[in-house]
């Protein structure tokens, strides 16, 4: 689809499985398909992480 006047194509948001840090002081999270471990630790604070579903922009 062509967009004119330097407008970019809108990014579609999709439900995505993510790992989210359980620490109240940390906002760390990562997409599940980009983690290297079955149960990763937070790369920011090294706390445990839990699975969540978030609506975030789709990566292509």
BASEFI-782547 format. One record per residue: residue number from 0; residue in one letter; x, z, y of N, C-alpha, C, O, CB in turn. Coordinates in nm, 3 decimals, always signed. Glycine has a CB too. Layout:
[NUM a [X Z Y] [X Z Y] [X Z Y] [X Z Y] [X Z Y]]
...
END
This chain:
[0 x [+0.084 +0.000 -0.116] [+0.000 +0.000 +0.000] [+0.090 +0.000 +0.124] [+0.189 +0.073 +0.128] [-0.097 +0.121 -0.001]]
[1 x [+0.057 -0.080 +0.222] [+0.137 -0.089 +0.343] [+0.084 +0.004 +0.451] [-0.037 +0.017 +0.470] [+0.140 -0.233 +0.394]]
[2 x [+0.175 +0.067 +0.519] [+0.141 +0.154 +0.631] [+0.211 +0.100 +0.755] [+0.328 +0.062 +0.749] [+0.180 +0.303 +0.604]]
[3 x [+0.140 +0.097 +0.866] [+0.195 +0.040 +0.987] [+0.218 +0.148 +1.092] [+0.176 +0.263 +1.075] [+0.102 -0.068 +1.042]]
[4 x [+0.285 +0.111 +1.200] [+0.317 +0.201 +1.311] [+0.405 +0.317 +1.266] [+0.389 +0.429 +1.315] [+0.189 +0.254 +1.373]]
[5 x [+0.496 +0.291 +1.175] [+0.592 +0.390 +1.124] [+0.525 +0.509 +1.058] [+0.585 +0.616 +1.049] [+0.679 +0.438 +1.236]]
[6 x [+0.403 +0.494 +1.013] [+0.336 +0.602 +0.941] [+0.383 +0.599 +0.797] [+0.395 +0.492 +0.736] [+0.182 +0.589 +0.949]]
[7 x [+0.410 +0.716 +0.742] [+0.454 +0.726 +0.603] [+0.334 +0.746 +0.513] [+0.230 +0.797 +0.555] [+0.555 +0.840 +0.586]]
[8 x [+0.351 +0.706 +0.389] [+0.245 +0.724 +0.291] [+0.223 +0.873 +0.268] [+0.321 +0.947 +0.252] [+0.279 +0.652 +0.159]]
[9 x [+0.099 +0.920 +0.265] [+0.074 +1.063 +0.244] [+0.121 +1.108 +0.106] [+0.108 +1.034 +0.008] [-0.075 +1.095 +0.262]]
[10 x [+0.175 +1.228 +0.100] [+0.225 +1.284 -0.027] [+0.109 +1.352 -0.097] [+0.036 +1.431 -0.037] [+0.342 +1.385 -0.002]]
[11 x [+0.092 +1.322 -0.225] [-0.017 +1.380 -0.303] [+0.026 +1.516 -0.357] [+0.135 +1.529 -0.413] [-0.058 +1.285 -0.419]]
[12 x [-0.060 +1.618 -0.342] [-0.035 +1.750 -0.397] [-0.095 +1.758 -0.537] [-0.206 +1.710 -0.560] [-0.093 +1.861 -0.306]]
[13 x [-0.021 +1.819 -0.631] [-0.068 +1.832 -0.769] [-0.043 +1.974 -0.818] [+0.044 +2.045 -0.767] [+0.004 +1.729 -0.861]]
[14 x [-0.121 +2.016 -0.916] [-0.098 +2.146 -0.980] [+0.028 +2.135 -1.065] [+0.039 +2.045 -1.149] [-0.221 +2.192 -1.066]]
[15 x [+0.122 +2.227 -1.044] [+0.251 +2.222 -1.110] [+0.285 +2.360 -1.167] [+0.263 +2.461 -1.101] [+0.361 +2.175 -1.013]]
[16 x [+0.339 +2.363 -1.288] [+0.387 +2.488 -1.348] [+0.518 +2.526 -1.282] [+0.610 +2.444 -1.272] [+0.403 +2.474 -1.503]]
[17 x [+0.527 +2.651 -1.236] [+0.648 +2.700 -1.171] [+0.684 +2.837 -1.225] [+0.600 +2.907 -1.283] [+0.630 +2.704 -1.018]]
[18 x [+0.810 +2.876 -1.206] [+0.857 +3.012 -1.229] [+0.863 +3.080 -1.094] [+0.920 +3.025 -1.000] [+0.997 +3.014 -1.302]]
[19 x [+0.806 +3.200 -1.083] [+0.803 +3.273 -0.957] [+0.868 +3.409 -0.977] [+0.846 +3.475 -1.079] [+0.657 +3.288 -0.906]]
[20 x [+0.948 +3.452 -0.879] [+1.017 +3.580 -0.886] [+0.915 +3.694 -0.878] [+0.820 +3.688 -0.800] [+1.121 +3.592 -0.772]]
[21 x [+0.936 +3.800 -0.959] [+0.844 +3.913 -0.960] [+0.879 +4.018 -0.855] [+0.799 +4.108 -0.829] [+0.843 +3.977 -1.097]]
[22 x [+0.996 +4.008 -0.794] [+1.037 +4.105 -0.692] [+0.955 +4.087 -0.565] [+0.934 +3.975 -0.520] [+1.187 +4.089 -0.660]]
[23 x [+0.909 +4.198 -0.507] [+0.830 +4.193 -0.384] [+0.914 +4.150 -0.263] [+0.860 +4.098 -0.165] [+0.768 +4.329 -0.356]]
[24 x [+1.045 +4.170 -0.270] [+1.133 +4.138 -0.158] [+1.182 +3.994 -0.160] [+1.246 +3.949 -0.064] [+1.251 +4.231 -0.159]]
[25 x [+1.154 +3.920 -0.267] [+1.208 +3.785 -0.284] [+1.094 +3.683 -0.291] [+0.990 +3.709 -0.350] [+1.295 +3.777 -0.411]]
[26 x [+1.115 +3.568 -0.231] [+1.018 +3.459 -0.232] [+1.061 +3.345 -0.324] [+1.006 +3.236 -0.315] [+0.996 +3.407 -0.091]]
[27 x [+1.158 +3.369 -0.413] [+1.215 +3.264 -0.496] [+1.117 +3.208 -0.599] [+1.038 +3.282 -0.658] [+1.336 +3.316 -0.566]]
[28 x [+1.124 +3.077 -0.620] [+1.047 +3.010 -0.723] [+1.115 +2.877 -0.755] [+1.193 +2.826 -0.676] [+0.899 +2.989 -0.679]]
[29 x [+1.083 +2.821 -0.872] [+1.136 +2.691 -0.911] [+1.037 +2.620 -1.002] [+0.960 +2.685 -1.073] [+1.274 +2.705 -0.981]]
[30 x [+1.040 +2.490 -1.000] [+0.955 +2.412 -1.088] [+0.998 +2.436 -1.232] [+1.117 +2.443 -1.262] [+0.961 +2.261 -1.053]]
[31 x [+0.901 +2.448 -1.322] [+0.931 +2.478 -1.462] [+1.017 +2.369 -1.525] [+1.107 +2.400 -1.604] [+0.802 +2.495 -1.541]]
[32 x [+0.991 +2.243 -1.493] [+1.067 +2.135 -1.557] [+1.208 +2.120 -1.501] [+1.284 +2.036 -1.549] [+0.993 +2.005 -1.541]]
[33 x [+1.247 +2.199 -1.400] [+1.383 +2.198 -1.348] [+1.463 +2.323 -1.387] [+1.575 +2.340 -1.342] [+1.379 +2.185 -1.199]]
[34 x [+1.406 +2.410 -1.471] [+1.480 +2.528 -1.515] [+1.556 +2.494 -1.643] [+1.510 +2.414 -1.725] [+1.384 +2.648 -1.538]]
[35 x [+1.671 +2.556 -1.660] [+1.756 +2.529 -1.775] [+1.733 +2.627 -1.890] [+1.782 +2.603 -2.000] [+1.900 +2.534 -1.734]]
[36 x [+1.660 +2.736 -1.866] [+1.638 +2.840 -1.966] [+1.490 +2.855 -1.994] [+1.406 +2.821 -1.911] [+1.698 +2.973 -1.920]]
[37 x [+1.458 +2.908 -2.113] [+1.317 +2.930 -2.148] [+1.256 +3.038 -2.059] [+1.139 +3.027 -2.021] [+1.305 +2.970 -2.295]]
[38 x [+1.331 +3.143 -2.027] [+1.287 +3.248 -1.936] [+1.400 +3.273 -1.835] [+1.485 +3.359 -1.857] [+1.249 +3.380 -2.014]]
[39 x [+1.401 +3.198 -1.725] [+1.511 +3.210 -1.629] [+1.504 +3.337 -1.547] [+1.399 +3.399 -1.535] [+1.512 +3.089 -1.537]]
[40 x [+1.617 +3.374 -1.490] [+1.620 +3.482 -1.391] [+1.624 +3.416 -1.253] [+1.666 +3.301 -1.240] [+1.743 +3.579 -1.413]]
[41 x [+1.582 +3.488 -1.152] [+1.574 +3.435 -1.017] [+1.715 +3.397 -0.967] [+1.806 +3.479 -0.974] [+1.508 +3.538 -0.922]]
[42 x [+1.733 +3.275 -0.918] [+1.865 +3.235 -0.869] [+1.904 +3.305 -0.739] [+2.021 +3.303 -0.701] [+1.869 +3.086 -0.849]]
[43 x [+1.808 +3.367 -0.670] [+1.837 +3.433 -0.543] [+1.872 +3.580 -0.563] [+1.973 +3.628 -0.511] [+1.718 +3.421 -0.449]]
[44 x [+1.786 +3.654 -0.640] [+1.807 +3.799 -0.652] [+1.833 +3.845 -0.796] [+1.853 +3.964 -0.819] [+1.686 +3.873 -0.597]]
[45 x [+1.833 +3.755 -0.891] [+1.859 +3.782 -1.033] [+1.751 +3.865 -1.101] [+1.776 +3.921 -1.209] [+1.991 +3.853 -1.048]]
[46 x [+1.630 +3.877 -1.042] [+1.519 +3.949 -1.104] [+1.450 +3.861 -1.208] [+1.483 +3.743 -1.222] [+1.418 +3.995 -0.997]]
[47 x [+1.356 +3.920 -1.280] [+1.277 +3.843 -1.376] [+1.187 +3.745 -1.303] [+1.160 +3.760 -1.184] [+1.194 +3.937 -1.467]]
[48 x [+1.140 +3.645 -1.376] [+1.047 +3.548 -1.320] [+0.928 +3.535 -1.413] [+0.940 +3.555 -1.534] [+1.115 +3.410 -1.298]]
[49 x [+0.811 +3.500 -1.357] [+0.691 +3.480 -1.437] [+0.635 +3.341 -1.409] [+0.661 +3.283 -1.303] [+0.586 +3.589 -1.407]]
[50 x [+0.559 +3.288 -1.504] [+0.501 +3.155 -1.488] [+0.378 +3.161 -1.400] [+0.299 +3.256 -1.406] [+0.465 +3.095 -1.624]]
[51 x [+0.363 +3.059 -1.316] [+0.247 +3.044 -1.228] [+0.213 +2.896 -1.220] [+0.290 +2.810 -1.262] [+0.274 +3.103 -1.086]]
[52 x [+0.096 +2.869 -1.164] [+0.058 +2.732 -1.131] [+0.038 +2.726 -0.981] [-0.038 +2.805 -0.925] [-0.071 +2.686 -1.208]]
[53 x [+0.107 +2.632 -0.915] [+0.095 +2.614 -0.770] [+0.057 +2.471 -0.739] [+0.089 +2.379 -0.815] [+0.227 +2.652 -0.698]]
[54 x [-0.011 +2.453 -0.628] [-0.042 +2.319 -0.580] [+0.066 +2.282 -0.479] [+0.068 +2.334 -0.367] [-0.186 +2.311 -0.517]]
[55 x [+0.155 +2.193 -0.519] [+0.270 +2.155 -0.436] [+0.285 +2.004 -0.437] [+0.226 +1.937 -0.522] [+0.400 +2.223 -0.486]]
[56 x [+0.363 +1.947 -0.345] [+0.381 +1.802 -0.341] [+0.443 +1.748 -0.470] [+0.531 +1.810 -0.530] [+0.469 +1.764 -0.222]]
[57 x [+0.395 +1.632 -0.509] [+0.444 +1.566 -0.630] [+0.581 +1.504 -0.603] [+0.602 +1.444 -0.498] [+0.344 +1.457 -0.678]]
[58 x [+0.673 +1.519 -0.698] [+0.803 +1.455 -0.690] [+0.801 +1.329 -0.776] [+0.745 +1.329 -0.886] [+0.916 +1.551 -0.735]]
[59 x [+0.862 +1.225 -0.726] [+0.867 +1.100 -0.802] [+1.008 +1.067 -0.838] [+1.033 +0.965 -0.903] [+0.804 +0.984 -0.724]]
END
